[in-house]
Amino acid sequence: MTAIAHRTADHVHLPADTISLTYDARLLRRKRLTSDRGEPFLVDLPQTTSVDAGHAFMLEDGRAFLVKAADEPLMRVTGDLARLAWHVGNRHAPCAVTPDALIVQREKVMRAMLEQLGATVTDFDGPFTPEGGAYGHGRTMGHDHSHSHA
């Protein structure tokens, strides 16, 4: 069954299904998706939205499909974390921060830069949920905090 889905942050006790999406795939507005059990549905949101793991798509028939962060190719970065984080941030790259490492999406130019800066970079596959953007936004895509930079 194809249904229109709406994003919600409400807690879903017993979802009918799950939908595993990579970080990039969780930024959407209108898209046909397939649940983890193979059920197609249409997402139709009023604007492009960053959907987080733990959100749910509420279908018109009342079922909820819980969003999960899918495994994707990542890099674990260790070394001088403050310095390395500054360089990752300067590229506006999404980054998850742990007490002992930075986690970034696997990408050869990023790897080369980090290794040139002395980082140890290890590949792995896993769910990617980077830090949200500044000023309360879920992504690092600009900001609006009620003043001009003019």
CNS distance restraints for C-alpha pairs under 8 A (distance, minus, plus):
assign (resid   1 and name CA) (resid  39 and name CA) 6.83 0.50 0.50
assign (resid   1 and name CA) (resid  40 and name CA) 6.58 0.50 0.50
assign (resid   1 and name CA) (resid  41 and name CA) 6.95 0.50 0.50
assign (resid   2 and name CA) (resid  39 and name CA) 7.73 0.50 0.50
assign (resid   2 and name CA) (resid  40 and name CA) 5.58 0.50 0.50
assign (resid   2 and name CA) (resid  41 and name CA) 4.31 0.50 0.50
assign (resid   2 and name CA) (resid  42 and name CA) 6.38 0.50 0.50
assign (resid   3 and name CA) (resid  40 and name CA) 7.95 0.50 0.50
assign (resid   3 and name CA) (resid  41 and name CA) 4.93 0.50 0.50
assign (resid   3 and name CA) (resid  42 and name CA) 5.66 0.50 0.50
assign (resid   3 and name CA) (resid  43 and name CA) 7.95 0.50 0.50
assign (resid   3 and name CA) (resid  59 and name CA) 5.85 0.50 0.50
assign (resid   3 and name CA) (resid  60 and name CA) 6.13 0.50 0.50
assign (resid   3 and name CA) (resid  61 and name CA) 7.63 0.50 0.50
assign (resid   4 and name CA) (resid  41 and name CA) 6.48 0.50 0.50
assign (resid   4 and name CA) (resid  42 and name CA) 4.96 0.50 0.50
assign (resid   4 and name CA) (resid  43 and name CA) 5.57 0.50 0.50
assign (resid   4 and name CA) (resid  44 and name CA) 6.12 0.50 0.50
assign (resid   4 and name CA) (resid  59 and name CA) 5.79 0.50 0.50
assign (resid   4 and name CA) (resid  60 and name CA) 6.08 0.50 0.50
assign (resid   5 and name CA) (resid  41 and name CA) 7.24 0.50 0.50
assign (resid   5 and name CA) (resid  42 and name CA) 6.13 0.50 0.50
assign (resid   5 and name CA) (resid  43 and name CA) 4.69 0.50 0.50
assign (resid   5 and name CA) (resid  44 and name CA) 6.15 0.50 0.50
assign (resid   5 and name CA) (resid  45 and name CA) 7.72 0.50 0.50
assign (resid   5 and name CA) (resid  57 and name CA) 5.22 0.50 0.50
assign (resid   5 and name CA) (resid  58 and name CA) 5.30 0.50 0.50
assign (resid   5 and name CA) (resid  59 and name CA) 4.63 0.50 0.50
assign (resid   5 and name CA) (resid  60 and name CA) 6.74 0.50 0.50
assign (resid   6 and name CA) (resid  43 and name CA) 6.61 0.50 0.50
assign (resid   6 and name CA) (resid  44 and name CA) 6.74 0.50 0.50
assign (resid   6 and name CA) (resid  45 and name CA) 6.22 0.50 0.50
assign (resid   6 and name CA) (resid  57 and name CA) 5.20 0.50 0.50
assign (resid   6 and name CA) (resid  58 and name CA) 5.32 0.50 0.50
assign (resid   6 and name CA) (resid  59 and name CA) 6.79 0.50 0.50
assign (resid   7 and name CA) (resid  45 and name CA) 7.30 0.50 0.50
assign (resid   7 and name CA) (resid  51 and name CA) 7.31 0.50 0.50
assign (resid   7 and name CA) (resid  55 and name CA) 6.93 0.50 0.50
assign (resid   7 and name CA) (resid  56 and name CA) 6.04 0.50 0.50
assign (resid   7 and name CA) (resid  57 and name CA) 4.97 0.50 0.50
assign (resid   7 and name CA) (resid  58 and name CA) 6.67 0.50 0.50
assign (resid   8 and name CA) (resid  55 and name CA) 5.80 0.50 0.50
assign (resid   8 and name CA) (resid  56 and name CA) 5.57 0.50 0.50
assign (resid   8 and name CA) (resid  57 and name CA) 6.40 0.50 0.50
assign (resid   8 and name CA) (resid  58 and name CA) 7.09 0.50 0.50
assign (resid   9 and name CA) (resid  54 and name CA) 7.40 0.50 0.50
assign (resid   9 and name CA) (resid  55 and name CA) 4.81 0.50 0.50
assign (resid   9 and name CA) (resid  56 and name CA) 6.63 0.50 0.50
assign (resid  10 and name CA) (resid  55 and name CA) 7.02 0.50 0.50
assign (resid  10 and name CA) (resid  56 and name CA) 7.51 0.50 0.50
assign (resid  11 and name CA) (resid  54 and name CA) 7.88 0.50 0.50
assign (resid  11 and name CA) (resid  55 and name CA) 7.63 0.50 0.50
assign (resid  12 and name CA) (resid  56 and name CA) 7.17 0.50 0.50
assign (resid  12 and name CA) (resid  64 and name CA) 7.19 0.50 0.50
assign (resid  12 and name CA) (resid  66 and name CA) 7.44 0.50 0.50
assign (resid  15 and name CA) (resid  63 and name CA) 6.98 0.50 0.50
assign (resid  15 and name CA) (resid  64 and name CA) 5.01 0.50 0.50
assign (resid  15 and name CA) (resid  65 and name CA) 5.61 0.50 0.50
assign (resid  15 and name CA) (resid  66 and name CA) 5.96 0.50 0.50
assign (resid  16 and name CA) (resid  63 and name CA) 5.80 0.50 0.50
assign (resid  16 and name CA) (resid  64 and name CA) 5.61 0.50 0.50
assign (resid  16 and name CA) (resid  65 and name CA) 5.90 0.50 0.50
assign (resid  16 and name CA) (resid  66 and name CA) 7.99 0.50 0.50
assign (resid  17 and name CA) (resid  35 and name CA) 6.68 0.50 0.50
assign (resid  17 and name CA) (resid  36 and name CA) 6.92 0.50 0.50
assign (resid  17 and name CA) (resid  37 and name CA) 6.89 0.50 0.50
assign (resid  17 and name CA) (resid  64 and name CA) 6.93 0.50 0.50
assign (resid  17 and name CA) (resid  65 and name CA) 4.80 0.50 0.50
assign (resid  17 and name CA) (resid  66 and name CA) 6.41 0.50 0.50
assign (resid  18 and name CA) (resid  35 and name CA) 5.90 0.50 0.50
assign (resid  18 and name CA) (resid  36 and name CA) 5.61 0.50 0.50
assign (resid  18 and name CA) (resid  37 and name CA) 7.63 0.50 0.50
assign (resid  18 and name CA) (resid  65 and name CA) 4.84 0.50 0.50
assign (resid  18 and name CA) (resid  66 and name CA) 4.55 0.50 0.50
assign (resid  18 and name CA) (resid  67 and name CA) 5.84 0.50 0.50
assign (resid  18 and name CA) (resid  68 and name CA) 6.75 0.50 0.50
assign (resid  19 and name CA) (resid  34 and name CA) 7.15 0.50 0.50
assign (resid  19 and name CA) (resid  35 and name CA) 4.59 0.50 0.50
assign (resid  19 and name CA) (resid  36 and name CA) 5.19 0.50 0.50
assign (resid  19 and name CA) (resid  65 and name CA) 6.27 0.50 0.50
assign (resid  19 and name CA) (resid  66 and name CA) 6.09 0.50 0.50
assign (resid  19 and name CA) (resid  67 and name CA) 5.01 0.50 0.50
assign (resid  19 and name CA) (resid  68 and name CA) 5.97 0.50 0.50
assign (resid  20 and name CA) (resid  35 and name CA) 7.41 0.50 0.50
assign (resid  20 and name CA) (resid  36 and name CA) 6.52 0.50 0.50
assign (resid  20 and name CA) (resid  67 and name CA) 5.99 0.50 0.50
assign (resid  20 and name CA) (resid  68 and name CA) 4.60 0.50 0.50
assign (resid  20 and name CA) (resid  69 and name CA) 5.58 0.50 0.50
assign (resid  20 and name CA) (resid  70 and name CA) 4.79 0.50 0.50
assign (resid  21 and name CA) (resid  25 and name CA) 5.57 0.50 0.50
assign (resid  21 and name CA) (resid  26 and name CA) 5.94 0.50 0.50
assign (resid  21 and name CA) (resid  67 and name CA) 7.17 0.50 0.50
assign (resid  21 and name CA) (resid  68 and name CA) 6.32 0.50 0.50
assign (resid  21 and name CA) (resid  69 and name CA) 5.40 0.50 0.50
assign (resid  21 and name CA) (resid  70 and name CA) 4.86 0.50 0.50
assign (resid  22 and name CA) (resid  26 and name CA) 6.25 0.50 0.50
assign (resid  22 and name CA) (resid  69 and name CA) 5.77 0.50 0.50
assign (resid  22 and name CA) (resid  70 and name CA) 4.89 0.50 0.50
assign (resid  22 and name CA) (resid  71 and name CA) 6.79 0.50 0.50
assign (resid  22 and name CA) (resid  72 and name CA) 6.41 0.50 0.50
assign (resid  22 and name CA) (resid 127 and name CA) 7.37 0.50 0.50
assign (resid  22 and name CA) (resid 128 and name CA) 7.16 0.50 0.50
assign (resid  23 and name CA) (resid  27 and name CA) 7.34 0.50 0.50
assign (resid  23 and name CA) (resid  69 and name CA) 6.92 0.50 0.50
assign (resid  23 and name CA) (resid  70 and name CA) 7.78 0.50 0.50
assign (resid  23 and name CA) (resid 128 and name CA) 6.11 0.50 0.50
assign (resid  23 and name CA) (resid 129 and name CA) 6.85 0.50 0.50
assign (resid  26 and name CA) (resid  49 and name CA) 7.98 0.50 0.50
assign (resid  26 and name CA) (resid  50 and name CA) 5.79 0.50 0.50
assign (resid  26 and name CA) (resid  51 and name CA) 5.10 0.50 0.50
assign (resid  26 and name CA) (resid  52 and name CA) 6.82 0.50 0.50
assign (resid  27 and name CA) (resid  48 and name CA) 6.73 0.50 0.50
assign (resid  27 and name CA) (resid  49 and name CA) 5.58 0.50 0.50
assign (resid  27 and name CA) (resid  50 and name CA) 4.45 0.50 0.50
assign (resid  27 and name CA) (resid  51 and name CA) 6.20 0.50 0.50
assign (resid  28 and name CA) (resid  45 and name CA) 7.99 0.50 0.50
assign (resid  28 and name CA) (resid  48 and name CA) 5.22 0.50 0.50
assign (resid  28 and name CA) (resid  49 and name CA) 5.55 0.50 0.50
assign (resid  28 and name CA) (resid  50 and name CA) 6.68 0.50 0.50
assign (resid  28 and name CA) (resid  51 and name CA) 7.67 0.50 0.50
assign (resid  29 and name CA) (resid  43 and name CA) 6.93 0.50 0.50
assign (resid  29 and name CA) (resid  44 and name CA) 5.95 0.50 0.50
assign (resid  29 and name CA) (resid  45 and name CA) 5.02 0.50 0.50
assign (resid  29 and name CA) (resid  46 and name CA) 6.97 0.50 0.50
assign (resid  29 and name CA) (resid  47 and name CA) 5.60 0.50 0.50
assign (resid  29 and name CA) (resid  48 and name CA) 4.26 0.50 0.50
assign (resid  29 and name CA) (resid  49 and name CA) 6.10 0.50 0.50
assign (resid  30 and name CA) (resid  42 and name CA) 7.18 0.50 0.50
assign (resid  30 and name CA) (resid  43 and name CA) 5.24 0.50 0.50
assign (resid  30 and name CA) (resid  44 and name CA) 4.47 0.50 0.50
assign (resid  30 and name CA) (resid  45 and name CA) 6.15 0.50 0.50
assign (resid  30 and name CA) (resid  48 and name CA) 7.94 0.50 0.50
assign (resid  31 and name CA) (resid  42 and name CA) 5.80 0.50 0.50
assign (resid  31 and name CA) (resid  43 and name CA) 5.23 0.50 0.50
assign (resid  31 and name CA) (resid  44 and name CA) 6.81 0.50 0.50
assign (resid  32 and name CA) (resid  40 and name CA) 6.97 0.50 0.50
assign (resid  32 and name CA) (resid  41 and name CA) 5.81 0.50 0.50
assign (resid  32 and name CA) (resid  42 and name CA) 4.39 0.50 0.50
assign (resid  32 and name CA) (resid  43 and name CA) 6.15 0.50 0.50
assign (resid  33 and name CA) (resid  40 and name CA) 5.66 0.50 0.50
assign (resid  33 and name CA) (resid  41 and name CA) 5.54 0.50 0.50
assign (resid  33 and name CA) (resid  42 and name CA) 6.12 0.50 0.50
assign (resid  33 and name CA) (resid  43 and name CA) 7.21 0.50 0.50
assign (resid  34 and name CA) (resid  38 and name CA) 5.52 0.50 0.50
assign (resid  34 and name CA) (resid  39 and name CA) 5.24 0.50 0.50
assign (resid  34 and name CA) (resid  40 and name CA) 4.18 0.50 0.50
assign (resid  34 and name CA) (resid  41 and name CA) 6.20 0.50 0.50
assign (resid  35 and name CA) (resid  39 and name CA) 5.05 0.50 0.50
assign (resid  35 and name CA) (resid  40 and name CA) 6.29 0.50 0.50
assign (resid  35 and name CA) (resid  41 and name CA) 7.73 0.50 0.50
assign (resid  35 and name CA) (resid  65 and name CA) 7.42 0.50 0.50
assign (resid  43 and name CA) (resid  57 and name CA) 7.86 0.50 0.50
assign (resid  45 and name CA) (resid  49 and name CA) 7.54 0.50 0.50
assign (resid  50 and name CA) (resid 138 and name CA) 6.37 0.50 0.50
assign (resid  50 and name CA) (resid 139 and name CA) 7.00 0.50 0.50
assign (resid  51 and name CA) (resid  55 and name CA) 6.60 0.50 0.50
assign (resid  51 and name CA) (resid  67 and name CA) 7.89 0.50 0.50
assign (resid  52 and name CA) (resid  67 and name CA) 7.06 0.50 0.50
assign (resid  52 and name CA) (resid  68 and name CA) 7.91 0.50 0.50
assign (resid  52 and name CA) (resid  69 and name CA) 7.79 0.50 0.50
assign (resid  52 and name CA) (resid 129 and name CA) 7.97 0.50 0.50
assign (resid  53 and name CA) (resid  66 and name CA) 7.84 0.50 0.50
assign (resid  53 and name CA) (resid  67 and name CA) 5.01 0.50 0.50
assign (resid  53 and name CA) (resid  68 and name CA) 4.69 0.50 0.50
assign (resid  53 and name CA) (resid  69 and name CA) 5.37 0.50 0.50
assign (resid  53 and name CA) (resid 129 and name CA) 7.83 0.50 0.50
assign (resid  54 and name CA) (resid  66 and name CA) 6.31 0.50 0.50
assign (resid  54 and name CA) (resid  67 and name CA) 5.51 0.50 0.50
assign (resid  54 and name CA) (resid  68 and name CA) 6.39 0.50 0.50
assign (resid  55 and name CA) (resid  66 and name CA) 6.11 0.50 0.50
assign (resid  55 and name CA) (resid  67 and name CA) 5.50 0.50 0.50
assign (resid  56 and name CA) (resid  64 and name CA) 6.01 0.50 0.50
assign (resid  56 and name CA) (resid  65 and name CA) 5.35 0.50 0.50
assign (resid  56 and name CA) (resid  66 and name CA) 4.26 0.50 0.50
assign (resid  56 and name CA) (resid  67 and name CA) 5.43 0.50 0.50
assign (resid  57 and name CA) (resid  64 and name CA) 5.58 0.50 0.50
assign (resid  57 and name CA) (resid  65 and name CA) 5.13 0.50 0.50
assign (resid  57 and name CA) (resid  66 and name CA) 6.48 0.50 0.50
assign (resid  57 and name CA) (resid  67 and name CA) 7.38 0.50 0.50
assign (resid  58 and name CA) (resid  62 and name CA) 6.30 0.50 0.50
assign (resid  58 and name CA) (resid  63 and name CA) 5.94 0.50 0.50
assign (resid  58 and name CA) (resid  64 and name CA) 4.55 0.50 0.50
assign (resid  58 and name CA) (resid  65 and name CA) 6.57 0.50 0.50
assign (resid  59 and name CA) (resid  63 and name CA) 5.37 0.50 0.50
assign (resid  59 and name CA) (resid  64 and name CA) 6.10 0.50 0.50
assign (resid  59 and name CA) (resid  65 and name CA) 7.75 0.50 0.50
assign (resid  69 and name CA) (resid 127 and name CA) 5.11 0.50 0.50
assign (resid  69 and name CA) (resid 128 and name CA) 6.43 0.50 0.50
assign (resid  69 and name CA) (resid 129 and name CA) 7.18 0.50 0.50
assign (resid  70 and name CA) (resid 126 and name CA) 7.17 0.50 0.50
assign (resid  70 and name CA) (resid 127 and name CA) 5.16 0.50 0.50
assign (resid  70 and name CA) (resid 128 and name CA) 7.49 0.50 0.50
assign (resid  71 and name CA) (resid 125 and name CA) 5.72 0.50 0.50
assign (resid  71 and name CA) (resid 126 and name CA) 4.08 0.50 0.50
assign (resid  71 and name CA) (resid 127 and name CA) 4.32 0.50 0.50
assign (resid  71 and name CA) (resid 128 and name CA) 7.15 0.50 0.50
assign (resid  72 and name CA) (resid 105 and name CA) 7.95 0.50 0.50
assign (resid  72 and name CA) (resid 125 and name CA) 5.16 0.50 0.50
assign (resid  72 and name CA) (resid 126 and name CA) 5.42 0.50 0.50
assign (resid  72 and name CA) (resid 127 and name CA) 6.16 0.50 0.50
assign (resid  72 and name CA) (resid 128 and name CA) 7.10 0.50 0.50
assign (resid  73 and name CA) (resid 105 and name CA) 6.30 0.50 0.50
assign (resid  73 and name CA) (resid 106 and name CA) 5.45 0.50 0.50
assign (resid  73 and name CA) (resid 123 and name CA) 7.28 0.50 0.50
assign (resid  73 and name CA) (resid 124 and name CA) 6.17 0.50 0.50
assign (resid  73 and name CA) (resid 125 and name CA) 4.66 0.50 0.50
assign (resid  73 and name CA) (resid 126 and name CA) 6.87 0.50 0.50
assign (resid  74 and name CA) (resid 103 and name CA) 6.75 0.50 0.50
assign (resid  74 and name CA) (resid 104 and name CA) 5.72 0.50 0.50
assign (resid  74 and name CA) (resid 105 and name CA) 4.43 0.50 0.50
assign (resid  74 and name CA) (resid 106 and name CA) 4.51 0.50 0.50
assign (resid  74 and name CA) (resid 123 and name CA) 5.86 0.50 0.50
assign (resid  74 and name CA) (resid 124 and name CA) 5.42 0.50 0.50
assign (resid  74 and name CA) (resid 125 and name CA) 5.59 0.50 0.50
assign (resid  74 and name CA) (resid 126 and name CA) 6.86 0.50 0.50
assign (resid  74 and name CA) (resid 128 and name CA) 7.70 0.50 0.50
assign (resid  75 and name CA) (resid 103 and name CA) 5.68 0.50 0.50
assign (resid  75 and name CA) (resid 104 and name CA) 5.38 0.50 0.50
assign (resid  75 and name CA) (resid 105 and name CA) 6.02 0.50 0.50
assign (resid  75 and name CA) (resid 106 and name CA) 5.33 0.50 0.50
assign (resid  75 and name CA) (resid 121 and name CA) 6.15 0.50 0.50
assign (resid  75 and name CA) (resid 122 and name CA) 5.40 0.50 0.50
assign (resid  75 and name CA) (resid 123 and name CA) 4.55 0.50 0.50
assign (resid  75 and name CA) (resid 124 and name CA) 6.07 0.50 0.50
assign (resid  76 and name CA) (resid 101 and name CA) 6.29 0.50 0.50
assign (resid  76 and name CA) (resid 102 and name CA) 5.90 0.50 0.50
assign (resid  76 and name CA) (resid 103 and name CA) 4.82 0.50 0.50
assign (resid  76 and name CA) (resid 104 and name CA) 6.83 0.50 0.50
assign (resid  76 and name CA) (resid 121 and name CA) 5.65 0.50 0.50
assign (resid  76 and name CA) (resid 122 and name CA) 5.08 0.50 0.50
assign (resid  76 and name CA) (resid 123 and name CA) 6.36 0.50 0.50
assign (resid  76 and name CA) (resid 124 and name CA) 7.33 0.50 0.50
assign (resid  77 and name CA) (resid 101 and name CA) 5.37 0.50 0.50
assign (resid  77 and name CA) (resid 102 and name CA) 4.98 0.50 0.50
assign (resid  77 and name CA) (resid 103 and name CA) 6.15 0.50 0.50
assign (resid  77 and name CA) (resid 104 and name CA) 7.71 0.50 0.50
assign (resid  77 and name CA) (resid 114 and name CA) 7.90 0.50 0.50
assign (resid  77 and name CA) (resid 119 and name CA) 6.29 0.50 0.50
assign (resid  77 and name CA) (resid 120 and name CA) 5.74 0.50 0.50
assign (resid  77 and name CA) (resid 121 and name CA) 4.74 0.50 0.50
assign (resid  77 and name CA) (resid 122 and name CA) 6.64 0.50 0.50
assign (resid  78 and name CA) (resid 100 and name CA) 6.86 0.50 0.50
assign (resid  78 and name CA) (resid 101 and name CA) 4.95 0.50 0.50
assign (resid  78 and name CA) (resid 102 and name CA) 6.65 0.50 0.50
assign (resid  78 and name CA) (resid 119 and name CA) 5.63 0.50 0.50
assign (resid  78 and name CA) (resid 120 and name CA) 5.23 0.50 0.50
assign (resid  78 and name CA) (resid 121 and name CA) 6.66 0.50 0.50
assign (resid  79 and name CA) (resid  84 and name CA) 7.53 0.50 0.50
assign (resid  79 and name CA) (resid 101 and name CA) 7.77 0.50 0.50
assign (resid  79 and name CA) (resid 118 and name CA) 6.95 0.50 0.50
assign (resid  79 and name CA) (resid 119 and name CA) 4.94 0.50 0.50
assign (resid  79 and name CA) (resid 120 and name CA) 6.29 0.50 0.50
assign (resid  80 and name CA) (resid  84 and name CA) 6.06 0.50 0.50
assign (resid  80 and name CA) (resid 119 and name CA) 7.25 0.50 0.50
assign (resid  81 and name CA) (resid  85 and name CA) 5.71 0.50 0.50
assign (resid  81 and name CA) (resid 100 and name CA) 7.87 0.50 0.50
assign (resid  81 and name CA) (resid 101 and name CA) 6.88 0.50 0.50
assign (resid  81 and name CA) (resid 102 and name CA) 7.15 0.50 0.50
assign (resid  82 and name CA) (resid  86 and name CA) 6.29 0.50 0.50
assign (resid  83 and name CA) (resid  87 and name CA) 6.58 0.50 0.50
assign (resid  84 and name CA) (resid  88 and name CA) 6.24 0.50 0.50
assign (resid  84 and name CA) (resid 114 and name CA) 7.01 0.50 0.50
assign (resid  84 and name CA) (resid 117 and name CA) 7.45 0.50 0.50
assign (resid  84 and name CA) (resid 119 and name CA) 7.51 0.50 0.50
assign (resid  85 and name CA) (resid  89 and name CA) 5.94 0.50 0.50
assign (resid  85 and name CA) (resid 102 and name CA) 7.29 0.50 0.50
assign (resid  86 and name CA) (resid  90 and name CA) 6.01 0.50 0.50
assign (resid  87 and name CA) (resid  91 and name CA) 6.55 0.50 0.50
assign (resid  88 and name CA) (resid  92 and name CA) 6.60 0.50 0.50
assign (resid  88 and name CA) (resid  93 and name CA) 5.81 0.50 0.50
assign (resid  88 and name CA) (resid  94 and name CA) 7.98 0.50 0.50
assign (resid  88 and name CA) (resid  95 and name CA) 7.49 0.50 0.50
assign (resid  89 and name CA) (resid  93 and name CA) 5.93 0.50 0.50
assign (resid  89 and name CA) (resid  94 and name CA) 7.74 0.50 0.50
assign (resid  89 and name CA) (resid  95 and name CA) 7.96 0.50 0.50
assign (resid  92 and name CA) (resid 140 and name CA) 6.82 0.50 0.50
assign (resid  93 and name CA) (resid 104 and name CA) 7.62 0.50 0.50
assign (resid  93 and name CA) (resid 140 and name CA) 7.91 0.50 0.50
assign (resid  94 and name CA) (resid 104 and name CA) 6.53 0.50 0.50
assign (resid  94 and name CA) (resid 105 and name CA) 7.66 0.50 0.50
assign (resid  94 and name CA) (resid 130 and name CA) 5.73 0.50 0.50
assign (resid  94 and name CA) (resid 131 and name CA) 7.08 0.50 0.50
assign (resid  94 and name CA) (resid 139 and name CA) 7.79 0.50 0.50
assign (resid  94 and name CA) (resid 140 and name CA) 7.07 0.50 0.50
assign (resid  95 and name CA) (resid 102 and name CA) 6.53 0.50 0.50
assign (resid  95 and name CA) (resid 103 and name CA) 5.60 0.50 0.50
assign (resid  95 and name CA) (resid 104 and name CA) 4.98 0.50 0.50
assign (resid  95 and name CA) (resid 105 and name CA) 7.78 0.50 0.50
assign (resid  95 and name CA) (resid 130 and name CA) 4.75 0.50 0.50
assign (resid  95 and name CA) (resid 131 and name CA) 6.06 0.50 0.50
assign (resid  96 and name CA) (resid 102 and name CA) 5.79 0.50 0.50
assign (resid  96 and name CA) (resid 103 and name CA) 4.89 0.50 0.50
assign (resid  96 and name CA) (resid 104 and name CA) 6.59 0.50 0.50
assign (resid  96 and name CA) (resid 128 and name CA) 7.44 0.50 0.50
assign (resid  96 and name CA) (resid 129 and name CA) 6.37 0.50 0.50
assign (resid  96 and name CA) (resid 130 and name CA) 3.94 0.50 0.50
assign (resid  96 and name CA) (resid 131 and name CA) 5.33 0.50 0.50
assign (resid  97 and name CA) (resid 101 and name CA) 6.34 0.50 0.50
assign (resid  97 and name CA) (resid 102 and name CA) 4.83 0.50 0.50
assign (resid  97 and name CA) (resid 103 and name CA) 6.36 0.50 0.50
assign (resid  97 and name CA) (resid 130 and name CA) 7.34 0.50 0.50
assign (resid  97 and name CA) (resid 131 and name CA) 7.05 0.50 0.50
assign (resid  98 and name CA) (resid 102 and name CA) 6.14 0.50 0.50
assign (resid  98 and name CA) (resid 103 and name CA) 7.77 0.50 0.50
assign (resid 103 and name CA) (resid 128 and name CA) 7.97 0.50 0.50
assign (resid 103 and name CA) (resid 130 and name CA) 7.77 0.50 0.50
assign (resid 104 and name CA) (resid 130 and name CA) 7.94 0.50 0.50
assign (resid 105 and name CA) (resid 128 and name CA) 7.88 0.50 0.50
assign (resid 106 and name CA) (resid 110 and name CA) 7.68 0.50 0.50
assign (resid 106 and name CA) (resid 111 and name CA) 7.42 0.50 0.50
assign (resid 106 and name CA) (resid 123 and name CA) 7.29 0.50 0.50
assign (resid 107 and name CA) (resid 111 and name CA) 6.17 0.50 0.50
assign (resid 108 and name CA) (resid 112 and name CA) 6.15 0.50 0.50
assign (resid 109 and name CA) (resid 113 and name CA) 6.28 0.50 0.50
assign (resid 110 and name CA) (resid 114 and name CA) 6.15 0.50 0.50
assign (resid 111 and name CA) (resid 115 and name CA) 6.05 0.50 0.50
assign (resid 111 and name CA) (resid 121 and name CA) 7.04 0.50 0.50
assign (resid 112 and name CA) (resid 116 and name CA) 6.01 0.50 0.50
assign (resid 113 and name CA) (resid 117 and name CA) 6.33 0.50 0.50
assign (resid 114 and name CA) (resid 118 and name CA) 6.55 0.50 0.50
assign (resid 114 and name CA) (resid 119 and name CA) 5.37 0.50 0.50
assign (resid 114 and name CA) (resid 120 and name CA) 7.83 0.50 0.50
assign (resid 114 and name CA) (resid 121 and name CA) 7.55 0.50 0.50
assign (resid 115 and name CA) (resid 119 and name CA) 4.85 0.50 0.50
assign (resid 115 and name CA) (resid 120 and name CA) 6.44 0.50 0.50
assign (resid 115 and name CA) (resid 121 and name CA) 6.95 0.50 0.50
assign (resid 131 and name CA) (resid 138 and name CA) 7.84 0.50 0.50
assign (resid 131 and name CA) (resid 139 and name CA) 7.97 0.50 0.50
assign (resid 132 and name CA) (resid 136 and name CA) 7.12 0.50 0.50
assign (resid 132 and name CA) (resid 137 and name CA) 6.11 0.50 0.50
assign (resid 132 and name CA) (resid 138 and name CA) 4.38 0.50 0.50
assign (resid 132 and name CA) (resid 139 and name CA) 5.24 0.50 0.50
assign (resid 132 and name CA) (resid 140 and name CA) 6.70 0.50 0.50
assign (resid 133 and name CA) (resid 137 and name CA) 5.01 0.50 0.50
assign (resid 133 and name CA) (resid 138 and name CA) 5.42 0.50 0.50
assign (resid 133 and name CA) (resid 139 and name CA) 4.69 0.50 0.50
assign (resid 133 and name CA) (resid 140 and name CA) 4.18 0.50 0.50
assign (resid 133 and name CA) (resid 141 and name CA) 7.21 0.50 0.50
assign (resid 134 and name CA) (resid 140 and name CA) 6.87 0.50 0.50
assign (resid 134 and name CA) (resid 143 and name CA) 7.05 0.50 0.50
assign (resid 135 and name CA) (resid 143 and name CA) 6.57 0.50 0.50
assign (resid 135 and name CA) (resid 144 and name CA) 7.35 0.50 0.50
assign (resid 135 and name CA) (resid 145 and name CA) 6.84 0.50 0.50
assign (resid 137 and name CA) (resid 143 and name CA) 7.48 0.50 0.50
